[in-house]
Amino acid sequence: MDIIRIILSILLPPVGVFLQVGLGLQFWINIVLTLLGYIPGVVHAIWIIARH
């Protein structure tokens, strides 16, 4: 399942974070990072998935 989350995180970072943690603080942080720049959103999403 982590492989699917990582692939989704590369394509749509907030979706990968949502599948991992739900609608928590990390999800909203990822939304902001993705809006500021695609790469920070991807890095944050992969970091969240690898940490959990």
Distance bins in CASP14 RR format, pairs under 12 A and 6 or more apart:
PFRMAT RR
TARGET T0000
AUTHOR 0000-0000-0000
RMODE 2
METHOD distances of the structure
MODEL  1
1 7 0 0 0 0 0 1 0 0 0 0 0
1 8 0 0 0 0 0 1 0 0 0 0 0
1 16 0 0 0 0 0 1 0 0 0 0 0
1 19 0 0 0 0 1 0 0 0 0 0 0
1 20 0 0 0 0 1 0 0 0 0 0 0
1 49 0 0 0 0 1 0 0 0 0 0 0
1 52 0 0 0 0 0 1 0 0 0 0 0
2 8 0 0 0 0 0 1 0 0 0 0 0
2 9 0 0 0 0 1 0 0 0 0 0 0
2 16 0 0 0 0 0 1 0 0 0 0 0
2 19 0 0 0 0 0 1 0 0 0 0 0
2 20 0 0 0 0 1 0 0 0 0 0 0
2 46 0 0 0 0 0 1 0 0 0 0 0
2 48 0 0 0 0 0 1 0 0 0 0 0
2 49 1 0 0 1 0 0 0 0 0 0 0
2 50 0 0 0 0 1 0 0 0 0 0 0
2 51 0 0 0 0 0 1 0 0 0 0 0
2 52 0 0 0 0 1 0 0 0 0 0 0
3 9 0 0 0 0 0 1 0 0 0 0 0
3 10 0 0 0 0 0 1 0 0 0 0 0
3 16 0 0 0 0 0 1 0 0 0 0 0
3 46 0 0 0 0 0 1 0 0 0 0 0
3 49 0 0 0 0 1 0 0 0 0 0 0
3 50 0 0 0 0 0 1 0 0 0 0 0
4 10 0 0 0 0 0 1 0 0 0 0 0
4 11 0 0 0 0 0 1 0 0 0 0 0
4 15 0 0 0 0 0 1 0 0 0 0 0
4 16 0 0 0 0 1 0 0 0 0 0 0
4 19 0 0 0 0 1 0 0 0 0 0 0
4 20 0 0 0 0 0 1 0 0 0 0 0
4 49 0 0 0 0 0 1 0 0 0 0 0
5 11 0 0 0 0 0 1 0 0 0 0 0
5 12 0 0 0 0 0 1 0 0 0 0 0
5 13 0 0 0 0 0 1 0 0 0 0 0
5 14 0 0 0 0 0 1 0 0 0 0 0
5 15 0 0 0 0 1 0 0 0 0 0 0
5 16 1 0 1 0 0 0 0 0 0 0 0
5 17 0 0 0 0 1 0 0 0 0 0 0
5 18 0 0 0 0 1 0 0 0 0 0 0
5 19 1 0 1 0 0 0 0 0 0 0 0
5 20 1 0 1 0 0 0 0 0 0 0 0
5 21 0 0 0 0 0 1 0 0 0 0 0
5 22 0 0 0 0 0 1 0 0 0 0 0
5 45 0 0 0 0 1 0 0 0 0 0 0
5 46 0 0 0 0 1 0 0 0 0 0 0
5 48 0 0 0 0 1 0 0 0 0 0 0
5 49 1 0 1 0 0 0 0 0 0 0 0
5 50 0 0 0 0 1 0 0 0 0 0 0
5 52 0 0 0 0 1 0 0 0 0 0 0
6 12 0 0 0 0 0 1 0 0 0 0 0
6 13 0 0 0 0 0 1 0 0 0 0 0
6 15 0 0 0 0 0 1 0 0 0 0 0
6 16 0 0 0 0 1 0 0 0 0 0 0
6 17 0 0 0 0 0 1 0 0 0 0 0
6 19 0 0 0 0 0 1 0 0 0 0 0
6 20 0 0 0 0 0 1 0 0 0 0 0
6 42 0 0 0 0 1 0 0 0 0 0 0
6 45 0 0 0 0 1 0 0 0 0 0 0
6 46 1 0 0 1 0 0 0 0 0 0 0
6 47 0 0 0 0 0 1 0 0 0 0 0
6 48 0 0 0 0 0 1 0 0 0 0 0
6 49 1 0 1 0 0 0 0 0 0 0 0
6 50 0 0 0 0 1 0 0 0 0 0 0
7 13 0 0 0 0 0 1 0 0 0 0 0
7 15 0 0 0 0 0 1 0 0 0 0 0
7 16 0 0 0 0 1 0 0 0 0 0 0
7 19 0 0 0 0 0 1 0 0 0 0 0
7 42 0 0 0 0 0 1 0 0 0 0 0
7 45 0 0 0 0 0 1 0 0 0 0 0
7 46 0 0 0 0 0 1 0 0 0 0 0
7 49 0 0 0 0 0 1 0 0 0 0 0
8 14 0 0 0 0 1 0 0 0 0 0 0
8 15 1 0 1 0 0 0 0 0 0 0 0
8 16 1 0 1 0 0 0 0 0 0 0 0
8 17 0 0 0 0 1 0 0 0 0 0 0
8 18 0 0 0 0 1 0 0 0 0 0 0
8 19 1 0 0 1 0 0 0 0 0 0 0
8 20 0 0 0 0 1 0 0 0 0 0 0
8 30 0 0 0 0 0 1 0 0 0 0 0
8 42 0 0 0 0 0 1 0 0 0 0 0
8 45 0 0 0 0 1 0 0 0 0 0 0
8 46 0 0 0 0 0 1 0 0 0 0 0
8 49 0 0 0 0 1 0 0 0 0 0 0
9 15 1 0 0 1 0 0 0 0 0 0 0
9 16 1 0 1 0 0 0 0 0 0 0 0
9 17 1 0 0 1 0 0 0 0 0 0 0
9 18 0 0 0 0 0 1 0 0 0 0 0
9 19 0 0 0 0 1 0 0 0 0 0 0
9 20 0 0 0 0 1 0 0 0 0 0 0
9 30 0 0 0 0 1 0 0 0 0 0 0
9 33 0 0 0 0 0 1 0 0 0 0 0
9 34 0 0 0 0 0 1 0 0 0 0 0
9 38 0 0 0 0 0 1 0 0 0 0 0
9 39 0 0 0 0 0 1 0 0 0 0 0
9 41 0 0 0 0 1 0 0 0 0 0 0
9 42 1 0 0 1 0 0 0 0 0 0 0
9 43 0 0 0 0 1 0 0 0 0 0 0
9 44 0 0 0 0 1 0 0 0 0 0 0
9 45 1 1 0 0 0 0 0 0 0 0 0
9 46 1 0 1 0 0 0 0 0 0 0 0
9 47 0 0 0 0 1 0 0 0 0 0 0
9 48 0 0 0 0 1 0 0 0 0 0 0
9 49 1 0 0 1 0 0 0 0 0 0 0
9 50 0 0 0 0 1 0 0 0 0 0 0
10 16 0 0 0 0 1 0 0 0 0 0 0
10 34 0 0 0 0 0 1 0 0 0 0 0
10 38 0 0 0 0 1 0 0 0 0 0 0
10 39 0 0 0 0 0 1 0 0 0 0 0
10 41 0 0 0 0 0 1 0 0 0 0 0
10 42 1 0 1 0 0 0 0 0 0 0 0
10 43 0 0 0 0 0 1 0 0 0 0 0
10 45 0 0 0 0 1 0 0 0 0 0 0
10 46 1 0 0 1 0 0 0 0 0 0 0
10 49 0 0 0 0 0 1 0 0 0 0 0
11 34 0 0 0 0 0 1 0 0 0 0 0
11 38 0 0 0 0 0 1 0 0 0 0 0
11 41 0 0 0 0 0 1 0 0 0 0 0
11 42 0 0 0 0 1 0 0 0 0 0 0
11 45 0 0 0 0 0 1 0 0 0 0 0
12 18 0 0 0 0 1 0 0 0 0 0 0
12 19 0 0 0 0 0 1 0 0 0 0 0
12 30 0 0 0 0 0 1 0 0 0 0 0
12 31 0 0 0 0 0 1 0 0 0 0 0
12 34 0 0 0 0 1 0 0 0 0 0 0
12 38 0 0 0 0 0 1 0 0 0 0 0
12 41 0 0 0 0 0 1 0 0 0 0 0
12 42 0 0 0 0 1 0 0 0 0 0 0
12 45 0 0 0 0 1 0 0 0 0 0 0
13 19 0 0 0 0 0 1 0 0 0 0 0
13 20 0 0 0 0 0 1 0 0 0 0 0
13 26 0 0 0 0 0 1 0 0 0 0 0
13 27 0 0 0 0 0 1 0 0 0 0 0
13 29 0 0 0 0 0 1 0 0 0 0 0
13 30 1 0 1 0 0 0 0 0 0 0 0
13 31 0 0 0 0 1 0 0 0 0 0 0
13 32 0 0 0 0 0 1 0 0 0 0 0
13 33 1 0 0 1 0 0 0 0 0 0 0
13 34 1 0 1 0 0 0 0 0 0 0 0
13 35 0 0 0 0 0 1 0 0 0 0 0
13 36 0 0 0 0 0 1 0 0 0 0 0
13 37 0 0 0 0 1 0 0 0 0 0 0
13 38 1 0 0 1 0 0 0 0 0 0 0
13 39 0 0 0 0 1 0 0 0 0 0 0
13 40 0 0 0 0 1 0 0 0 0 0 0
13 41 1 0 1 0 0 0 0 0 0 0 0
13 42 1 0 1 0 0 0 0 0 0 0 0
13 43 0 0 0 0 1 0 0 0 0 0 0
13 44 1 0 0 1 0 0 0 0 0 0 0
13 45 1 1 0 0 0 0 0 0 0 0 0
13 46 0 0 0 0 1 0 0 0 0 0 0
13 47 0 0 0 0 0 1 0 0 0 0 0
13 48 0 0 0 0 1 0 0 0 0 0 0
13 49 0 0 0 0 0 1 0 0 0 0 0
14 20 0 0 0 0 0 1 0 0 0 0 0
14 21 0 0 0 0 0 1 0 0 0 0 0
14 22 0 0 0 0 0 1 0 0 0 0 0
14 23 0 0 0 0 0 1 0 0 0 0 0
14 24 0 0 0 0 0 1 0 0 0 0 0
14 26 0 0 0 0 0 1 0 0 0 0 0
14 27 1 0 0 1 0 0 0 0 0 0 0
14 28 0 0 0 0 1 0 0 0 0 0 0
14 29 0 0 0 0 1 0 0 0 0 0 0
14 30 1 0 1 0 0 0 0 0 0 0 0
14 31 1 0 1 0 0 0 0 0 0 0 0
14 32 0 0 0 0 1 0 0 0 0 0 0
14 33 0 0 0 0 1 0 0 0 0 0 0
14 34 1 0 1 0 0 0 0 0 0 0 0
14 35 0 0 0 0 1 0 0 0 0 0 0
14 38 0 0 0 0 0 1 0 0 0 0 0
14 41 0 0 0 0 1 0 0 0 0 0 0
14 42 0 0 0 0 0 1 0 0 0 0 0
14 44 0 0 0 0 1 0 0 0 0 0 0
14 45 1 0 0 1 0 0 0 0 0 0 0
14 48 0 0 0 0 0 1 0 0 0 0 0
15 21 0 0 0 0 0 1 0 0 0 0 0
15 22 0 0 0 0 0 1 0 0 0 0 0
15 27 0 0 0 0 1 0 0 0 0 0 0
15 30 0 0 0 0 1 0 0 0 0 0 0
15 31 0 0 0 0 0 1 0 0 0 0 0
15 34 0 0 0 0 0 1 0 0 0 0 0
15 41 0 0 0 0 0 1 0 0 0 0 0
15 42 0 0 0 0 0 1 0 0 0 0 0
15 45 0 0 0 0 1 0 0 0 0 0 0
15 48 0 0 0 0 0 1 0 0 0 0 0
15 49 0 0 0 0 0 1 0 0 0 0 0
16 22 0 0 0 0 1 0 0 0 0 0 0
16 26 0 0 0 0 0 1 0 0 0 0 0
16 27 0 0 0 0 1 0 0 0 0 0 0
16 30 0 0 0 0 1 0 0 0 0 0 0
16 31 0 0 0 0 0 1 0 0 0 0 0
16 34 0 0 0 0 0 1 0 0 0 0 0
16 41 0 0 0 0 0 1 0 0 0 0 0
16 42 0 0 0 0 0 1 0 0 0 0 0
16 44 0 0 0 0 0 1 0 0 0 0 0
16 45 1 0 1 0 0 0 0 0 0 0 0
16 46 0 0 0 0 1 0 0 0 0 0 0
16 47 0 0 0 0 0 1 0 0 0 0 0
16 48 0 0 0 0 1 0 0 0 0 0 0
16 49 1 0 0 1 0 0 0 0 0 0 0
16 50 0 0 0 0 0 1 0 0 0 0 0
16 52 0 0 0 0 0 1 0 0 0 0 0
17 23 0 0 0 0 1 0 0 0 0 0 0
17 24 0 0 0 0 1 0 0 0 0 0 0
17 25 0 0 0 0 0 1 0 0 0 0 0
17 26 1 0 1 0 0 0 0 0 0 0 0
17 27 1 0 1 0 0 0 0 0 0 0 0
17 28 0 0 0 0 1 0 0 0 0 0 0
17 29 0 0 0 0 1 0 0 0 0 0 0
17 30 1 0 1 0 0 0 0 0 0 0 0
17 31 0 0 0 0 1 0 0 0 0 0 0
17 32 0 0 0 0 0 1 0 0 0 0 0
17 33 0 0 0 0 1 0 0 0 0 0 0
17 34 0 0 0 0 1 0 0 0 0 0 0
17 41 0 0 0 0 1 0 0 0 0 0 0
17 42 0 0 0 0 0 1 0 0 0 0 0
17 43 0 0 0 0 0 1 0 0 0 0 0
17 44 1 0 0 1 0 0 0 0 0 0 0
17 45 1 0 1 0 0 0 0 0 0 0 0
17 46 0 0 0 0 1 0 0 0 0 0 0
17 47 0 0 0 0 1 0 0 0 0 0 0
17 48 1 0 1 0 0 0 0 0 0 0 0
17 49 1 0 0 1 0 0 0 0 0 0 0
17 50 0 0 0 0 0 1 0 0 0 0 0
17 51 0 0 0 0 0 1 0 0 0 0 0
17 52 0 0 0 0 0 1 0 0 0 0 0
18 24 0 0 0 0 1 0 0 0 0 0 0
18 26 0 0 0 0 1 0 0 0 0 0 0
18 27 1 0 1 0 0 0 0 0 0 0 0
18 28 0 0 0 0 0 1 0 0 0 0 0
18 30 0 0 0 0 1 0 0 0 0 0 0
18 31 0 0 0 0 1 0 0 0 0 0 0
18 34 0 0 0 0 0 1 0 0 0 0 0
18 45 0 0 0 0 1 0 0 0 0 0 0
18 48 0 0 0 0 0 1 0 0 0 0 0
18 49 0 0 0 0 0 1 0 0 0 0 0
19 26 0 0 0 0 0 1 0 0 0 0 0
19 27 0 0 0 0 1 0 0 0 0 0 0
19 30 0 0 0 0 0 1 0 0 0 0 0
19 45 0 0 0 0 1 0 0 0 0 0 0
19 48 0 0 0 0 0 1 0 0 0 0 0
19 49 0 0 0 0 1 0 0 0 0 0 0
19 52 0 0 0 0 0 1 0 0 0 0 0
20 26 1 0 0 1 0 0 0 0 0 0 0
20 27 0 0 0 0 1 0 0 0 0 0 0
20 30 0 0 0 0 1 0 0 0 0 0 0
20 44 0 0 0 0 0 1 0 0 0 0 0
20 45 0 0 0 0 1 0 0 0 0 0 0
20 46 0 0 0 0 0 1 0 0 0 0 0
20 47 0 0 0 0 0 1 0 0 0 0 0
20 48 1 0 1 0 0 0 0 0 0 0 0
20 49 1 0 1 0 0 0 0 0 0 0 0
20 50 0 0 0 0 1 0 0 0 0 0 0
20 51 0 0 0 0 1 0 0 0 0 0 0
20 52 1 0 1 0 0 0 0 0 0 0 0
21 27 1 0 0 1 0 0 0 0 0 0 0
21 28 0 0 0 0 0 1 0 0 0 0 0
21 29 0 0 0 0 0 1 0 0 0 0 0
21 30 0 0 0 0 1 0 0 0 0 0 0
21 44 0 0 0 0 0 1 0 0 0 0 0
21 45 0 0 0 0 0 1 0 0 0 0 0
21 47 0 0 0 0 0 1 0 0 0 0 0
21 48 1 0 0 1 0 0 0 0 0 0 0
21 49 0 0 0 0 1 0 0 0 0 0 0
21 51 0 0 0 0 1 0 0 0 0 0 0
21 52 1 0 0 1 0 0 0 0 0 0 0
22 28 0 0 0 0 0 1 0 0 0 0 0
22 30 0 0 0 0 0 1 0 0 0 0 0
22 48 0 0 0 0 0 1 0 0 0 0 0
22 52 0 0 0 0 0 1 0 0 0 0 0
23 29 0 0 0 0 0 1 0 0 0 0 0
23 30 0 0 0 0 0 1 0 0 0 0 0
23 31 0 0 0 0 0 1 0 0 0 0 0
24 30 0 0 0 0 1 0 0 0 0 0 0
24 31 0 0 0 0 0 1 0 0 0 0 0
24 48 0 0 0 0 0 1 0 0 0 0 0
25 31 0 0 0 0 0 1 0 0 0 0 0
25 32 0 0 0 0 0 1 0 0 0 0 0
25 44 0 0 0 0 0 1 0 0 0 0 0
25 48 0 0 0 0 0 1 0 0 0 0 0
26 32 0 0 0 0 0 1 0 0 0 0 0
26 33 0 0 0 0 0 1 0 0 0 0 0
26 41 0 0 0 0 0 1 0 0 0 0 0
26 44 1 0 0 1 0 0 0 0 0 0 0
26 45 0 0 0 0 1 0 0 0 0 0 0
26 47 0 0 0 0 1 0 0 0 0 0 0
26 48 1 0 1 0 0 0 0 0 0 0 0
26 49 0 0 0 0 0 1 0 0 0 0 0
26 51 0 0 0 0 1 0 0 0 0 0 0
26 52 0 0 0 0 1 0 0 0 0 0 0
27 33 0 0 0 0 0 1 0 0 0 0 0
27 34 0 0 0 0 0 1 0 0 0 0 0
27 41 0 0 0 0 0 1 0 0 0 0 0
27 44 0 0 0 0 0 1 0 0 0 0 0
27 45 0 0 0 0 1 0 0 0 0 0 0
27 48 0 0 0 0 1 0 0 0 0 0 0
28 34 0 0 0 0 0 1 0 0 0 0 0
28 35 0 0 0 0 0 1 0 0 0 0 0
28 44 0 0 0 0 0 1 0 0 0 0 0
29 35 0 0 0 0 0 1 0 0 0 0 0
29 36 0 0 0 0 0 1 0 0 0 0 0
29 40 0 0 0 0 0 1 0 0 0 0 0
29 41 0 0 0 0 1 0 0 0 0 0 0
29 43 0 0 0 0 0 1 0 0 0 0 0
29 44 1 0 0 1 0 0 0 0 0 0 0
29 45 0 0 0 0 0 1 0 0 0 0 0
29 47 0 0 0 0 0 1 0 0 0 0 0
29 48 0 0 0 0 1 0 0 0 0 0 0
30 36 0 0 0 0 0 1 0 0 0 0 0
30 37 0 0 0 0 0 1 0 0 0 0 0
30 38 0 0 0 0 0 1 0 0 0 0 0
30 40 0 0 0 0 1 0 0 0 0 0 0
30 41 1 0 1 0 0 0 0 0 0 0 0
30 42 0 0 0 0 1 0 0 0 0 0 0
30 43 0 0 0 0 1 0 0 0 0 0 0
30 44 1 0 1 0 0 0 0 0 0 0 0
30 45 1 0 1 0 0 0 0 0 0 0 0
30 46 0 0 0 0 0 1 0 0 0 0 0
30 47 0 0 0 0 1 0 0 0 0 0 0
30 48 1 0 0 1 0 0 0 0 0 0 0
30 49 0 0 0 0 0 1 0 0 0 0 0
31 37 0 0 0 0 0 1 0 0 0 0 0
31 40 0 0 0 0 0 1 0 0 0 0 0
31 41 0 0 0 0 1 0 0 0 0 0 0
31 44 0 0 0 0 0 1 0 0 0 0 0
31 45 0 0 0 0 0 1 0 0 0 0 0
32 40 0 0 0 0 1 0 0 0 0 0 0
32 41 0 0 0 0 1 0 0 0 0 0 0
32 44 0 0 0 0 1 0 0 0 0 0 0
33 39 0 0 0 0 1 0 0 0 0 0 0
33 40 1 0 1 0 0 0 0 0 0 0 0
33 41 1 0 1 0 0 0 0 0 0 0 0
33 42 0 0 0 0 1 0 0 0 0 0 0
33 43 0 0 0 0 1 0 0 0 0 0 0
33 44 1 0 1 0 0 0 0 0 0 0 0
33 45 0 0 0 0 1 0 0 0 0 0 0
33 46 0 0 0 0 0 1 0 0 0 0 0
33 47 0 0 0 0 0 1 0 0 0 0 0
33 48 0 0 0 0 0 1 0 0 0 0 0
34 40 1 0 0 1 0 0 0 0 0 0 0
34 41 1 0 1 0 0 0 0 0 0 0 0
34 42 1 0 0 1 0 0 0 0 0 0 0
34 43 0 0 0 0 0 1 0 0 0 0 0
34 44 0 0 0 0 1 0 0 0 0 0 0
34 45 0 0 0 0 1 0 0 0 0 0 0
35 41 0 0 0 0 1 0 0 0 0 0 0
35 44 0 0 0 0 0 1 0 0 0 0 0
36 43 0 0 0 0 0 1 0 0 0 0 0
36 44 0 0 0 0 0 1 0 0 0 0 0
37 43 0 0 0 0 0 1 0 0 0 0 0
37 44 0 0 0 0 0 1 0 0 0 0 0
38 44 0 0 0 0 0 1 0 0 0 0 0
38 45 0 0 0 0 0 1 0 0 0 0 0
39 45 0 0 0 0 0 1 0 0 0 0 0
39 46 0 0 0 0 0 1 0 0 0 0 0
40 46 0 0 0 0 0 1 0 0 0 0 0
40 47 0 0 0 0 0 1 0 0 0 0 0
41 47 0 0 0 0 1 0 0 0 0 0 0
41 48 0 0 0 0 1 0 0 0 0 0 0
41 49 0 0 0 0 0 1 0 0 0 0 0
42 48 0 0 0 0 0 1 0 0 0 0 0
42 49 0 0 0 0 0 1 0 0 0 0 0
43 49 0 0 0 0 0 1 0 0 0 0 0
43 50 0 0 0 0 0 1 0 0 0 0 0
44 50 0 0 0 0 0 1 0 0 0 0 0
44 51 0 0 0 0 0 1 0 0 0 0 0
45 51 0 0 0 0 0 1 0 0 0 0 0
45 52 0 0 0 0 0 1 0 0 0 0 0
46 52 0 0 0 0 0 1 0 0 0 0 0
END
